[in-house]
Amino acid sequence: MASWRHSDWPAAPWYGYTFRLAHDKVAGVAVLNHPGNPPSLWYNHRDARMLNPCIVAPTELTLKALESLLLHYRVVVHDGPTPRDLLNRFYTQWTR
């Protein structure tokens, strides 16, 4: 069994993953997490290929009746390997 954990990743500006498509084409997706969101732990299940920031993993979150909760995420889909510099630039520009 692999030692790779797919849950409880610490908070980060973004997480991403890449995958191989037909004809050896590489693509990927990244989720950018706005610093105004509540603290979260992240989850990525290999079989589902889903990046999931979970705001109720680190601690309980209670909302009062009729209180709203607005979360901000940005999803970036890309061809090729993860463009780390570009994602960092997108994150910096988005969160100014």
Rosetta blueprint (number, residue, H / E / L):
1 M L
2 A L
3 S L
4 W L
5 R L
6 H L
7 S E
8 D E
9 W E
10 P L
11 A L
12 A L
13 P L
14 W E
15 Y E
16 G E
17 Y E
18 T E
19 F E
20 R E
21 L L
22 A H
23 H H
24 D H
25 K L
26 V E
27 A E
28 G E
29 V E
30 A E
31 V E
32 L E
33 N E
34 H L
35 P L
36 G L
37 N L
38 P L
39 P L
40 S L
41 L E
42 W E
43 Y E
44 N E
45 H E
46 R L
47 D L
48 A L
49 R L
50 M E
51 L E
52 N E
53 P E
54 C E
55 I L
56 V L
57 A L
58 P L
59 T L
60 E L
61 L L
62 T L
63 L L
64 K L
65 A L
66 L L
67 E L
68 S L
69 L L
70 L L
71 L L
72 H L
73 Y E
74 R E
75 V E
76 V E
77 V E
78 H E
79 D E
80 G L
81 P L
82 T L
83 P L
84 R H
85 D H
86 L H
87 L H
88 N H
89 R H
90 F H
91 Y H
92 T H
93 Q H
94 W H
95 T L
96 R L
